[in-house]
Amino acid sequence: MSNRLPIIGAIALIALALINATFYTVDQRERVLLFRLGEVIAADLPPGLKVKVPFINTVLKYDGRIQTLDRGPVRYQTSELKNVVVDSFVKWRIADTRRFFVAVGAGDVNPRLAQIVNDLARNEFGKRTVQAAVSGDRHEIMDILRQRASERAAEFGVEVIDVRIKRVDLPTEVSSSVFSRMEAERKRVAAELRAKGAEEGERIRAQTDKERTLLLANAQRDAQRLRGEGDATAAARYAAAIGDDAEFFDFYRSLEAYRHSVGNSRDVLVLDPDSRFFRYFDGAAAGVR
């Protein structure tokens, strides 16, 4: 019995190898080619468990999902002979498995696809100015690249689903000079606005000073006029009062003179006793009407 164990084990291994060589599975995410002695006899098999003839049929599987080709920053020249740096990526998948195998085999299709997109992008950016490439025509460029890249990639069984431009920048050395010019322009605009503000401030201050001077002049004019009218009224009243009782007015004026002349005890007046200045000090004068 012990002598039969190696034989049984060998038979089991052979059976497993035959089963593995006979059966294979096709995943729904795969694109599969079936060969017979190196010749393609079936392509794009449906998903499921399949049977093949051992050592005669072989199977080649490709990833059937959408693939991404990230191209990274690439420099192109615009119609103005200025450089722009374009960062983009490509979405693609296998559309014709048989043609893909004939054109690419088991190799990598990304370099060929990158070259196609690179040639197309260089041509499109070469037709446009920097401003159009950066902002205005980006969506148009992407549509053209997708359509024409898909047409050319169909030659080796690839469908280009999308070409996306992530960003379009100026080269570092150009960006620095552009930013410097932008900064200088902003400073110039700021200086101009400050100058206009100072000019407007001076105009407002001058207008305010003018209005202030005019208001003061009008106020002084009105004050002089009112003062003159008051003086005239007072003079008229005095004249009327004198006309009514001249002797009383003379007496009142003398009292005012006494108040201003002898208001300080140290004042000394040298006058003739018979002077009219002291006429109202006379007791007889107290009875004057």
Summary of the structure (lengths in Angstrom):
residues: 289
radius of gyration: 57.5
end to end distance: 178.5
largest distance: 183.0
contacts: 690
relative contact order: 0.07
helix: 58%
strand: 21%
